[in-house]
Amino acid sequence: MRTKPTWRIPIGILALLGALALYGIAIATWIAPAIAGWNALLQTIVYLILGVIWLLPLRRFLIWMETGRFSPPDE
């Protein structure tokens, strides 16, 4: 367990915010125009999938912020 502050947490939060901003800009720039003519239900499904995809690498990233490693610590 961490007992003193580490640089990884503030840097990690800034990196996460930057990555999410870039992800959102990429979706708005390339995906939105590509699916603009689709049925609203299909667009909703695409946006739901894209809204969940960014969560996939989040666990390992949060582990890195806390421990400095990308894999969970051994118990």
mmCIF file of the N, C-alpha and C atoms, coordinates in Angstrom:
data_MODEL
# 
_entry.id   MODEL 
# 
loop_
_atom_site.group_PDB 
_atom_site.id 
_atom_site.type_symbol 
_atom_site.label_atom_id 
_atom_site.label_alt_id 
_atom_site.label_comp_id 
_atom_site.label_asym_id 
_atom_site.label_entity_id 
_atom_site.label_seq_id 
_atom_site.pdbx_PDB_ins_code 
_atom_site.Cartn_x 
_atom_site.Cartn_y 
_atom_site.Cartn_z 
_atom_site.occupancy 
_atom_site.B_iso_or_equiv 
_atom_site.pdbx_formal_charge 
_atom_site.auth_seq_id 
_atom_site.auth_comp_id 
_atom_site.auth_asym_id 
_atom_site.auth_atom_id 
_atom_site.pdbx_PDB_model_num 
ATOM 1   N N  . MET A 1 1  ? 0.837   -1.182  0.000   1.00 0.00 ? 1  MET A N  1 
ATOM 2   C CA . MET A 1 1  ? 0.000   0.000   0.000   1.00 0.00 ? 1  MET A CA 1 
ATOM 3   C C  . MET A 1 1  ? 0.885   1.250   0.000   1.00 0.00 ? 1  MET A C  1 
ATOM 4   N N  . ARG A 1 2  ? 0.477   2.232   -0.755  1.00 0.00 ? 2  ARG A N  1 
ATOM 5   C CA . ARG A 1 2  ? 1.241   3.467   -0.892  1.00 0.00 ? 2  ARG A CA 1 
ATOM 6   C C  . ARG A 1 2  ? 1.110   4.293   0.375   1.00 0.00 ? 2  ARG A C  1 
ATOM 7   N N  . THR A 1 3  ? 2.248   4.809   0.882   1.00 0.00 ? 3  THR A N  1 
ATOM 8   C CA . THR A 1 3  ? 2.230   5.621   2.095   1.00 0.00 ? 3  THR A CA 1 
ATOM 9   C C  . THR A 1 3  ? 2.613   7.077   1.844   1.00 0.00 ? 3  THR A C  1 
ATOM 10  N N  . LYS A 1 4  ? 3.182   7.385   0.697   1.00 0.00 ? 4  LYS A N  1 
ATOM 11  C CA . LYS A 1 4  ? 3.541   8.769   0.398   1.00 0.00 ? 4  LYS A CA 1 
ATOM 12  C C  . LYS A 1 4  ? 3.063   9.133   -1.005  1.00 0.00 ? 4  LYS A C  1 
ATOM 13  N N  . PRO A 1 5  ? 2.898   10.423  -1.260  1.00 0.00 ? 5  PRO A N  1 
ATOM 14  C CA . PRO A 1 5  ? 2.413   10.849  -2.590  1.00 0.00 ? 5  PRO A CA 1 
ATOM 15  C C  . PRO A 1 5  ? 3.386   10.450  -3.697  1.00 0.00 ? 5  PRO A C  1 
ATOM 16  N N  . THR A 1 6  ? 2.843   10.271  -4.861  1.00 0.00 ? 6  THR A N  1 
ATOM 17  C CA . THR A 1 6  ? 3.647   9.906   -6.020  1.00 0.00 ? 6  THR A CA 1 
ATOM 18  C C  . THR A 1 6  ? 3.271   10.799  -7.197  1.00 0.00 ? 6  THR A C  1 
ATOM 19  N N  . TRP A 1 7  ? 4.202   11.006  -8.103  1.00 0.00 ? 7  TRP A N  1 
ATOM 20  C CA . TRP A 1 7  ? 3.964   11.845  -9.278  1.00 0.00 ? 7  TRP A CA 1 
ATOM 21  C C  . TRP A 1 7  ? 3.004   11.196  -10.258 1.00 0.00 ? 7  TRP A C  1 
ATOM 22  N N  . ARG A 1 8  ? 2.840   9.870   -10.159 1.00 0.00 ? 8  ARG A N  1 
ATOM 23  C CA . ARG A 1 8  ? 2.014   9.163   -11.142 1.00 0.00 ? 8  ARG A CA 1 
ATOM 24  C C  . ARG A 1 8  ? 0.549   9.554   -11.090 1.00 0.00 ? 8  ARG A C  1 
ATOM 25  N N  . ILE A 1 9  ? 0.044   9.905   -9.922  1.00 0.00 ? 9  ILE A N  1 
ATOM 26  C CA . ILE A 1 9  ? -1.383  10.196  -9.811  1.00 0.00 ? 9  ILE A CA 1 
ATOM 27  C C  . ILE A 1 9  ? -1.744  11.503  -10.517 1.00 0.00 ? 9  ILE A C  1 
ATOM 28  N N  . PRO A 1 10 ? -1.110  12.640  -10.228 1.00 0.00 ? 10 PRO A N  1 
ATOM 29  C CA . PRO A 1 10 ? -1.497  13.850  -10.970 1.00 0.00 ? 10 PRO A CA 1 
ATOM 30  C C  . PRO A 1 10 ? -1.177  13.764  -12.465 1.00 0.00 ? 10 PRO A C  1 
ATOM 31  N N  . ILE A 1 11 ? -0.044  13.159  -12.801 1.00 0.00 ? 11 ILE A N  1 
ATOM 32  C CA . ILE A 1 11 ? 0.299   12.991  -14.219 1.00 0.00 ? 11 ILE A CA 1 
ATOM 33  C C  . ILE A 1 11 ? -0.691  12.044  -14.888 1.00 0.00 ? 11 ILE A C  1 
ATOM 34  N N  . GLY A 1 12 ? -1.065  10.987  -14.194 1.00 0.00 ? 12 GLY A N  1 
ATOM 35  C CA . GLY A 1 12 ? -2.030  10.031  -14.739 1.00 0.00 ? 12 GLY A CA 1 
ATOM 36  C C  . GLY A 1 12 ? -3.389  10.657  -14.975 1.00 0.00 ? 12 GLY A C  1 
ATOM 37  N N  . ILE A 1 13 ? -3.835  11.495  -14.040 1.00 0.00 ? 13 ILE A N  1 
ATOM 38  C CA . ILE A 1 13 ? -5.128  12.165  -14.214 1.00 0.00 ? 13 ILE A CA 1 
ATOM 39  C C  . ILE A 1 13 ? -5.085  13.106  -15.412 1.00 0.00 ? 13 ILE A C  1 
ATOM 40  N N  . LEU A 1 14 ? -3.997  13.872  -15.530 1.00 0.00 ? 14 LEU A N  1 
ATOM 41  C CA . LEU A 1 14 ? -3.866  14.773  -16.687 1.00 0.00 ? 14 LEU A CA 1 
ATOM 42  C C  . LEU A 1 14 ? -3.806  13.984  -17.995 1.00 0.00 ? 14 LEU A C  1 
ATOM 43  N N  . ALA A 1 15 ? -3.062  12.876  -17.988 1.00 0.00 ? 15 ALA A N  1 
ATOM 44  C CA . ALA A 1 15 ? -2.978  12.037  -19.190 1.00 0.00 ? 15 ALA A CA 1 
ATOM 45  C C  . ALA A 1 15 ? -4.338  11.449  -19.538 1.00 0.00 ? 15 ALA A C  1 
ATOM 46  N N  . LEU A 1 16 ? -5.084  11.012  -18.523 1.00 0.00 ? 16 LEU A N  1 
ATOM 47  C CA . LEU A 1 16 ? -6.413  10.459  -18.765 1.00 0.00 ? 16 LEU A CA 1 
ATOM 48  C C  . LEU A 1 16 ? -7.348  11.510  -19.347 1.00 0.00 ? 16 LEU A C  1 
ATOM 49  N N  . LEU A 1 17 ? -7.334  12.712  -18.787 1.00 0.00 ? 17 LEU A N  1 
ATOM 50  C CA . LEU A 1 17 ? -8.172  13.786  -19.324 1.00 0.00 ? 17 LEU A CA 1 
ATOM 51  C C  . LEU A 1 17 ? -7.776  14.138  -20.762 1.00 0.00 ? 17 LEU A C  1 
ATOM 52  N N  . GLY A 1 18 ? -6.479  14.194  -21.026 1.00 0.00 ? 18 GLY A N  1 
ATOM 53  C CA . GLY A 1 18 ? -6.010  14.475  -22.383 1.00 0.00 ? 18 GLY A CA 1 
ATOM 54  C C  . GLY A 1 18 ? -6.407  13.385  -23.366 1.00 0.00 ? 18 GLY A C  1 
ATOM 55  N N  . ALA A 1 19 ? -6.236  12.129  -22.942 1.00 0.00 ? 19 ALA A N  1 
ATOM 56  C CA . ALA A 1 19 ? -6.589  11.010  -23.821 1.00 0.00 ? 19 ALA A CA 1 
ATOM 57  C C  . ALA A 1 19 ? -8.090  10.985  -24.098 1.00 0.00 ? 19 ALA A C  1 
ATOM 58  N N  . LEU A 1 20 ? -8.901  11.245  -23.078 1.00 0.00 ? 20 LEU A N  1 
ATOM 59  C CA . LEU A 1 20 ? -10.351 11.270  -23.287 1.00 0.00 ? 20 LEU A CA 1 
ATOM 60  C C  . LEU A 1 20 ? -10.768 12.419  -24.196 1.00 0.00 ? 20 LEU A C  1 
ATOM 61  N N  . ALA A 1 21 ? -10.108 13.559  -24.056 1.00 0.00 ? 21 ALA A N  1 
ATOM 62  C CA . ALA A 1 21 ? -10.405 14.686  -24.943 1.00 0.00 ? 21 ALA A CA 1 
ATOM 63  C C  . ALA A 1 21 ? -10.058 14.335  -26.387 1.00 0.00 ? 21 ALA A C  1 
ATOM 64  N N  . LEU A 1 22 ? -8.897  13.742  -26.598 1.00 0.00 ? 22 LEU A N  1 
ATOM 65  C CA . LEU A 1 22 ? -8.509  13.331  -27.952 1.00 0.00 ? 22 LEU A CA 1 
ATOM 66  C C  . LEU A 1 22 ? -9.452  12.270  -28.507 1.00 0.00 ? 22 LEU A C  1 
ATOM 67  N N  . TYR A 1 23 ? -9.861  11.334  -27.660 1.00 0.00 ? 23 TYR A N  1 
ATOM 68  C CA . TYR A 1 23 ? -10.802 10.296  -28.071 1.00 0.00 ? 23 TYR A CA 1 
ATOM 69  C C  . TYR A 1 23 ? -12.131 10.929  -28.498 1.00 0.00 ? 23 TYR A C  1 
ATOM 70  N N  . GLY A 1 24 ? -12.630 11.854  -27.693 1.00 0.00 ? 24 GLY A N  1 
ATOM 71  C CA . GLY A 1 24 ? -13.886 12.534  -28.026 1.00 0.00 ? 24 GLY A CA 1 
ATOM 72  C C  . GLY A 1 24 ? -13.789 13.335  -29.310 1.00 0.00 ? 24 GLY A C  1 
ATOM 73  N N  . ILE A 1 25 ? -12.661 14.027  -29.483 1.00 0.00 ? 25 ILE A N  1 
ATOM 74  C CA . ILE A 1 25 ? -12.456 14.796  -30.714 1.00 0.00 ? 25 ILE A CA 1 
ATOM 75  C C  . ILE A 1 25 ? -12.390 13.876  -31.928 1.00 0.00 ? 25 ILE A C  1 
ATOM 76  N N  . ALA A 1 26 ? -11.703 12.741  -31.772 1.00 0.00 ? 26 ALA A N  1 
ATOM 77  C CA . ALA A 1 26 ? -11.611 11.773  -32.880 1.00 0.00 ? 26 ALA A CA 1 
ATOM 78  C C  . ALA A 1 26 ? -12.984 11.223  -33.240 1.00 0.00 ? 26 ALA A C  1 
ATOM 79  N N  . ILE A 1 27 ? -13.787 10.899  -32.238 1.00 0.00 ? 27 ILE A N  1 
ATOM 80  C CA . ILE A 1 27 ? -15.139 10.386  -32.497 1.00 0.00 ? 27 ILE A CA 1 
ATOM 81  C C  . ILE A 1 27 ? -15.967 11.451  -33.214 1.00 0.00 ? 27 ILE A C  1 
ATOM 82  N N  . ALA A 1 28 ? -15.901 12.681  -32.711 1.00 0.00 ? 28 ALA A N  1 
ATOM 83  C CA . ALA A 1 28 ? -16.693 13.760  -33.318 1.00 0.00 ? 28 ALA A CA 1 
ATOM 84  C C  . ALA A 1 28 ? -16.215 14.101  -34.722 1.00 0.00 ? 28 ALA A C  1 
ATOM 85  N N  . THR A 1 29 ? -14.923 13.928  -34.976 1.00 0.00 ? 29 THR A N  1 
ATOM 86  C CA . THR A 1 29 ? -14.368 14.287  -36.280 1.00 0.00 ? 29 THR A CA 1 
ATOM 87  C C  . THR A 1 29 ? -14.609 13.222  -37.340 1.00 0.00 ? 29 THR A C  1 
ATOM 88  N N  . TRP A 1 30 ? -14.395 11.952  -36.974 1.00 0.00 ? 30 TRP A N  1 
ATOM 89  C CA . TRP A 1 30 ? -14.445 10.903  -37.987 1.00 0.00 ? 30 TRP A CA 1 
ATOM 90  C C  . TRP A 1 30 ? -15.683 10.019  -37.924 1.00 0.00 ? 30 TRP A C  1 
ATOM 91  N N  . ILE A 1 31 ? -16.113 9.645   -36.741 1.00 0.00 ? 31 ILE A N  1 
ATOM 92  C CA . ILE A 1 31 ? -17.233 8.706   -36.636 1.00 0.00 ? 31 ILE A CA 1 
ATOM 93  C C  . ILE A 1 31 ? -18.575 9.403   -36.855 1.00 0.00 ? 31 ILE A C  1 
ATOM 94  N N  . ALA A 1 32 ? -18.763 10.549  -36.204 1.00 0.00 ? 32 ALA A N  1 
ATOM 95  C CA . ALA A 1 32 ? -20.060 11.236  -36.311 1.00 0.00 ? 32 ALA A CA 1 
ATOM 96  C C  . ALA A 1 32 ? -20.458 11.527  -37.759 1.00 0.00 ? 32 ALA A C  1 
ATOM 97  N N  . PRO A 1 33 ? -19.565 12.104  -38.576 1.00 0.00 ? 33 PRO A N  1 
ATOM 98  C CA . PRO A 1 33 ? -19.972 12.330  -39.974 1.00 0.00 ? 33 PRO A CA 1 
ATOM 99  C C  . PRO A 1 33 ? -20.211 11.025  -40.747 1.00 0.00 ? 33 PRO A C  1 
ATOM 100 N N  . ALA A 1 34 ? -19.473 9.983   -40.387 1.00 0.00 ? 34 ALA A N  1 
ATOM 101 C CA . ALA A 1 34 ? -19.607 8.716   -41.112 1.00 0.00 ? 34 ALA A CA 1 
ATOM 102 C C  . ALA A 1 34 ? -20.949 8.045   -40.850 1.00 0.00 ? 34 ALA A C  1 
ATOM 103 N N  . ILE A 1 35 ? -21.524 8.249   -39.653 1.00 0.00 ? 35 ILE A N  1 
ATOM 104 C CA . ILE A 1 35 ? -22.779 7.572   -39.329 1.00 0.00 ? 35 ILE A CA 1 
ATOM 105 C C  . ILE A 1 35 ? -23.963 8.539   -39.271 1.00 0.00 ? 35 ILE A C  1 
ATOM 106 N N  . ALA A 1 36 ? -23.772 9.752   -39.724 1.00 0.00 ? 36 ALA A N  1 
ATOM 107 C CA . ALA A 1 36 ? -24.822 10.776  -39.634 1.00 0.00 ? 36 ALA A CA 1 
ATOM 108 C C  . ALA A 1 36 ? -26.097 10.378  -40.374 1.00 0.00 ? 36 ALA A C  1 
ATOM 109 N N  . GLY A 1 37 ? -25.984 9.644   -41.453 1.00 0.00 ? 37 GLY A N  1 
ATOM 110 C CA . GLY A 1 37 ? -27.153 9.261   -42.228 1.00 0.00 ? 37 GLY A CA 1 
ATOM 111 C C  . GLY A 1 37 ? -27.812 7.979   -41.774 1.00 0.00 ? 37 GLY A C  1 
ATOM 112 N N  . TRP A 1 38 ? -27.273 7.347   -40.765 1.00 0.00 ? 38 TRP A N  1 
ATOM 113 C CA . TRP A 1 38 ? -27.820 6.084   -40.279 1.00 0.00 ? 38 TRP A CA 1 
ATOM 114 C C  . TRP A 1 38 ? -29.095 6.305   -39.474 1.00 0.00 ? 38 TRP A C  1 
ATOM 115 N N  . ASN A 1 39 ? -29.821 5.241   -39.293 1.00 0.00 ? 39 ASN A N  1 
ATOM 116 C CA . ASN A 1 39 ? -30.986 5.231   -38.431 1.00 0.00 ? 39 ASN A CA 1 
ATOM 117 C C  . ASN A 1 39 ? -30.555 5.615   -37.008 1.00 0.00 ? 39 ASN A C  1 
ATOM 118 N N  . ALA A 1 40 ? -31.408 6.337   -36.277 1.00 0.00 ? 40 ALA A N  1 
ATOM 119 C CA . ALA A 1 40 ? -31.073 6.806   -34.925 1.00 0.00 ? 40 ALA A CA 1 
ATOM 120 C C  . ALA A 1 40 ? -30.775 5.652   -33.973 1.00 0.00 ? 40 ALA A C  1 
ATOM 121 N N  . LEU A 1 41 ? -31.460 4.534   -34.127 1.00 0.00 ? 41 LEU A N  1 
ATOM 122 C CA . LEU A 1 41 ? -31.210 3.381   -33.255 1.00 0.00 ? 41 LEU A CA 1 
ATOM 123 C C  . LEU A 1 41 ? -29.810 2.819   -33.493 1.00 0.00 ? 41 LEU A C  1 
ATOM 124 N N  . LEU A 1 42 ? -29.403 2.726   -34.747 1.00 0.00 ? 42 LEU A N  1 
ATOM 125 C CA . LEU A 1 42 ? -28.057 2.240   -35.051 1.00 0.00 ? 42 LEU A CA 1 
ATOM 126 C C  . LEU A 1 42 ? -26.995 3.215   -34.541 1.00 0.00 ? 42 LEU A C  1 
ATOM 127 N N  . GLN A 1 43 ? -27.249 4.508   -34.673 1.00 0.00 ? 43 GLN A N  1 
ATOM 128 C CA . GLN A 1 43 ? -26.316 5.498   -34.150 1.00 0.00 ? 43 GLN A CA 1 
ATOM 129 C C  . GLN A 1 43 ? -26.182 5.361   -32.633 1.00 0.00 ? 43 GLN A C  1 
ATOM 130 N N  . THR A 1 44 ? -27.305 5.140   -31.963 1.00 0.00 ? 44 THR A N  1 
ATOM 131 C CA . THR A 1 44 ? -27.280 4.967   -30.509 1.00 0.00 ? 44 THR A CA 1 
ATOM 132 C C  . THR A 1 44 ? -26.430 3.780   -30.109 1.00 0.00 ? 44 THR A C  1 
ATOM 133 N N  . ILE A 1 45 ? -26.563 2.685   -30.824 1.00 0.00 ? 45 ILE A N  1 
ATOM 134 C CA . ILE A 1 45 ? -25.773 1.486   -30.533 1.00 0.00 ? 45 ILE A CA 1 
ATOM 135 C C  . ILE A 1 45 ? -24.286 1.767   -30.723 1.00 0.00 ? 45 ILE A C  1 
ATOM 136 N N  . VAL A 1 46 ? -23.931 2.437   -31.821 1.00 0.00 ? 46 VAL A N  1 
ATOM 137 C CA . VAL A 1 46 ? -22.535 2.775   -32.082 1.00 0.00 ? 46 VAL A CA 1 
ATOM 138 C C  . VAL A 1 46 ? -21.983 3.649   -30.967 1.00 0.00 ? 46 VAL A C  1 
ATOM 139 N N  . TYR A 1 47 ? -22.729 4.672   -30.571 1.00 0.00 ? 47 TYR A N  1 
ATOM 140 C CA . TYR A 1 47 ? -22.250 5.577   -29.524 1.00 0.00 ? 47 TYR A CA 1 
ATOM 141 C C  . TYR A 1 47 ? -22.164 4.880   -28.165 1.00 0.00 ? 47 TYR A C  1 
ATOM 142 N N  . LEU A 1 48 ? -23.065 3.958   -27.888 1.00 0.00 ? 48 LEU A N  1 
ATOM 143 C CA . LEU A 1 48 ? -22.969 3.187   -26.648 1.00 0.00 ? 48 LEU A CA 1 
ATOM 144 C C  . LEU A 1 48 ? -21.708 2.323   -26.632 1.00 0.00 ? 48 LEU A C  1 
ATOM 145 N N  . ILE A 1 49 ? -21.426 1.690   -27.749 1.00 0.00 ? 49 ILE A N  1 
ATOM 146 C CA . ILE A 1 49 ? -20.215 0.866   -27.847 1.00 0.00 ? 49 ILE A CA 1 
ATOM 147 C C  . ILE A 1 49 ? -18.973 1.738   -27.694 1.00 0.00 ? 49 ILE A C  1 
ATOM 148 N N  . LEU A 1 50 ? -18.944 2.861   -28.396 1.00 0.00 ? 50 LEU A N  1 
ATOM 149 C CA . LEU A 1 50 ? -17.794 3.760   -28.301 1.00 0.00 ? 50 LEU A CA 1 
ATOM 150 C C  . LEU A 1 50 ? -17.666 4.369   -26.905 1.00 0.00 ? 50 LEU A C  1 
ATOM 151 N N  . GLY A 1 51 ? -18.782 4.541   -26.226 1.00 0.00 ? 51 GLY A N  1 
ATOM 152 C CA . GLY A 1 51 ? -18.757 5.073   -24.876 1.00 0.00 ? 51 GLY A CA 1 
ATOM 153 C C  . GLY A 1 51 ? -18.235 4.098   -23.853 1.00 0.00 ? 51 GLY A C  1 
ATOM 154 N N  . VAL A 1 52 ? -18.241 2.813   -24.189 1.00 0.00 ? 52 VAL A N  1 
ATOM 155 C CA . VAL A 1 52 ? -17.745 1.784   -23.271 1.00 0.00 ? 52 VAL A CA 1 
ATOM 156 C C  . VAL A 1 52 ? -16.311 1.382   -23.616 1.00 0.00 ? 52 VAL A C  1 
ATOM 157 N N  . ILE A 1 53 ? -15.921 1.505   -24.864 1.00 0.00 ? 53 ILE A N  1 
ATOM 158 C CA . ILE A 1 53 ? -14.594 1.063   -25.301 1.00 0.00 ? 53 ILE A CA 1 
ATOM 159 C C  . ILE A 1 53 ? -13.471 1.728   -24.520 1.00 0.00 ? 53 ILE A C  1 
ATOM 160 N N  . TRP A 1 54 ? -13.620 3.011   -24.203 1.00 0.00 ? 54 TRP A N  1 
ATOM 161 C CA . TRP A 1 54 ? -12.533 3.707   -23.514 1.00 0.00 ? 54 TRP A CA 1 
ATOM 162 C C  . TRP A 1 54 ? -12.309 3.158   -22.111 1.00 0.00 ? 54 TRP A C  1 
ATOM 163 N N  . LEU A 1 55 ? -13.282 2.428   -21.580 1.00 0.00 ? 55 LEU A N  1 
ATOM 164 C CA . LEU A 1 55 ? -13.130 1.851   -20.247 1.00 0.00 ? 55 LEU A CA 1 
ATOM 165 C C  . LEU A 1 55 ? -12.215 0.629   -20.225 1.00 0.00 ? 55 LEU A C  1 
ATOM 166 N N  . LEU A 1 56 ? -12.022 -0.014  -21.370 1.00 0.00 ? 56 LEU A N  1 
ATOM 167 C CA . LEU A 1 56 ? -11.259 -1.264  -21.403 1.00 0.00 ? 56 LEU A CA 1 
ATOM 168 C C  . LEU A 1 56 ? -9.830  -1.126  -20.866 1.00 0.00 ? 56 LEU A C  1 
ATOM 169 N N  . PRO A 1 57 ? -9.042  -0.130  -21.267 1.00 0.00 ? 57 PRO A N  1 
ATOM 170 C CA . PRO A 1 57 ? -7.685  -0.026  -20.724 1.00 0.00 ? 57 PRO A CA 1 
ATOM 171 C C  . PRO A 1 57 ? -7.617  0.700   -19.377 1.00 0.00 ? 57 PRO A C  1 
ATOM 172 N N  . LEU A 1 58 ? -8.748  1.161   -18.872 1.00 0.00 ? 58 LEU A N  1 
ATOM 173 C CA . LEU A 1 58 ? -8.742  1.998   -17.673 1.00 0.00 ? 58 LEU A CA 1 
ATOM 174 C C  . LEU A 1 58 ? -8.252  1.255   -16.429 1.00 0.00 ? 58 LEU A C  1 
ATOM 175 N N  . ARG A 1 59 ? -8.597  -0.006  -16.254 1.00 0.00 ? 59 ARG A N  1 
ATOM 176 C CA . ARG A 1 59 ? -8.192  -0.754  -15.058 1.00 0.00 ? 59 ARG A CA 1 
ATOM 177 C C  . ARG A 1 59 ? -6.678  -0.807  -14.940 1.00 0.00 ? 59 ARG A C  1 
ATOM 178 N N  . ARG A 1 60 ? -6.002  -1.199  -16.009 1.00 0.00 ? 60 ARG A N  1 
ATOM 179 C CA . ARG A 1 60 ? -4.540  -1.285  -15.961 1.00 0.00 ? 60 ARG A CA 1 
ATOM 180 C C  . ARG A 1 60 ? -3.907  0.089   -15.763 1.00 0.00 ? 60 ARG A C  1 
ATOM 181 N N  . PHE A 1 61 ? -4.512  1.109   -16.339 1.00 0.00 ? 61 PHE A N  1 
ATOM 182 C CA . PHE A 1 61 ? -3.985  2.462   -16.181 1.00 0.00 ? 61 PHE A CA 1 
ATOM 183 C C  . PHE A 1 61 ? -4.105  2.911   -14.727 1.00 0.00 ? 61 PHE A C  1 
ATOM 184 N N  . LEU A 1 62 ? -5.243  2.633   -14.090 1.00 0.00 ? 62 LEU A N  1 
ATOM 185 C CA . LEU A 1 62 ? -5.422  2.992   -12.687 1.00 0.00 ? 62 LEU A CA 1 
ATOM 186 C C  . LEU A 1 62 ? -4.487  2.190   -11.786 1.00 0.00 ? 62 LEU A C  1 
ATOM 187 N N  . ILE A 1 63 ? -4.237  0.934   -12.125 1.00 0.00 ? 63 ILE A N  1 
ATOM 188 C CA . ILE A 1 63 ? -3.272  0.132   -11.367 1.00 0.00 ? 63 ILE A CA 1 
ATOM 189 C C  . ILE A 1 63 ? -1.892  0.754   -11.487 1.00 0.00 ? 63 ILE A C  1 
ATOM 190 N N  . TRP A 1 64 ? -1.528  1.200   -12.688 1.00 0.00 ? 64 TRP A N  1 
ATOM 191 C CA . TRP A 1 64 ? -0.223  1.853   -12.862 1.00 0.00 ? 64 TRP A CA 1 
ATOM 192 C C  . TRP A 1 64 ? -0.139  3.128   -12.025 1.00 0.00 ? 64 TRP A C  1 
ATOM 193 N N  . MET A 1 65 ? -1.202  3.908   -12.012 1.00 0.00 ? 65 MET A N  1 
ATOM 194 C CA . MET A 1 65 ? -1.187  5.146   -11.228 1.00 0.00 ? 65 MET A CA 1 
ATOM 195 C C  . MET A 1 65 ? -0.946  4.858   -9.746  1.00 0.00 ? 65 MET A C  1 
ATOM 196 N N  . GLU A 1 66 ? -1.476  3.764   -9.257  1.00 0.00 ? 66 GLU A N  1 
ATOM 197 C CA . GLU A 1 66 ? -1.362  3.449   -7.839  1.00 0.00 ? 66 GLU A CA 1 
ATOM 198 C C  . GLU A 1 66 ? -0.070  2.716   -7.486  1.00 0.00 ? 66 GLU A C  1 
ATOM 199 N N  . THR A 1 67 ? 0.369   1.789   -8.364  1.00 0.00 ? 67 THR A N  1 
ATOM 200 C CA . THR A 1 67 ? 1.492   0.920   -8.001  1.00 0.00 ? 67 THR A CA 1 
ATOM 201 C C  . THR A 1 67 ? 2.753   1.151   -8.822  1.00 0.00 ? 67 THR A C  1 
ATOM 202 N N  . GLY A 1 68 ? 2.629   1.730   -10.006 1.00 0.00 ? 68 GLY A N  1 
ATOM 203 C CA . GLY A 1 68 ? 3.789   1.881   -10.880 1.00 0.00 ? 68 GLY A CA 1 
ATOM 204 C C  . GLY A 1 68 ? 3.975   0.706   -11.816 1.00 0.00 ? 68 GLY A C  1 
ATOM 205 N N  . ARG A 1 69 ? 3.081   -0.276  -11.732 1.00 0.00 ? 69 ARG A N  1 
ATOM 206 C CA . ARG A 1 69 ? 3.105   -1.443  -12.622 1.00 0.00 ? 69 ARG A CA 1 
ATOM 207 C C  . ARG A 1 69 ? 1.763   -1.537  -13.324 1.00 0.00 ? 69 ARG A C  1 
ATOM 208 N N  . PHE A 1 70 ? 1.743   -2.174  -14.488 1.00 0.00 ? 70 PHE A N  1 
ATOM 209 C CA . PHE A 1 70 ? 0.493   -2.294  -15.232 1.00 0.00 ? 70 PHE A CA 1 
ATOM 210 C C  . PHE A 1 70 ? -0.289  -3.552  -14.874 1.00 0.00 ? 70 PHE A C  1 
ATOM 211 N N  . SER A 1 71 ? 0.294   -4.426  -14.070 1.00 0.00 ? 71 SER A N  1 
ATOM 212 C CA . SER A 1 71 ? -0.410  -5.638  -13.653 1.00 0.00 ? 71 SER A CA 1 
ATOM 213 C C  . SER A 1 71 ? -0.723  -5.525  -12.170 1.00 0.00 ? 71 SER A C  1 
ATOM 214 N N  . PRO A 1 72 ? -1.791  -6.179  -11.731 1.00 0.00 ? 72 PRO A N  1 
ATOM 215 C CA . PRO A 1 72 ? -2.168  -6.110  -10.312 1.00 0.00 ? 72 PRO A CA 1 
ATOM 216 C C  . PRO A 1 72 ? -1.056  -6.692  -9.433  1.00 0.00 ? 72 PRO A C  1 
ATOM 217 N N  . PRO A 1 73 ? -0.879  -6.145  -8.244  1.00 0.00 ? 73 PRO A N  1 
ATOM 218 C CA . PRO A 1 73 ? 0.150   -6.679  -7.359  1.00 0.00 ? 73 PRO A CA 1 
ATOM 219 C C  . PRO A 1 73 ? -0.218  -8.068  -6.862  1.00 0.00 ? 73 PRO A C  1 
ATOM 220 N N  . ASP A 1 74 ? 0.787   -8.865  -6.598  1.00 0.00 ? 74 ASP A N  1 
ATOM 221 C CA . ASP A 1 74 ? 0.553   -10.204 -6.050  1.00 0.00 ? 74 ASP A CA 1 
ATOM 222 C C  . ASP A 1 74 ? 0.115   -10.065 -4.595  1.00 0.00 ? 74 ASP A C  1 
ATOM 223 N N  . GLU A 1 75 ? -0.848  -10.836 -4.221  1.00 0.00 ? 75 GLU A N  1 
ATOM 224 C CA . GLU A 1 75 ? -1.375  -10.756 -2.842  1.00 0.00 ? 75 GLU A CA 1 
ATOM 225 C C  . GLU A 1 75 ? -0.524  -11.544 -1.899  1.00 0.00 ? 75 GLU A C  1 
# 
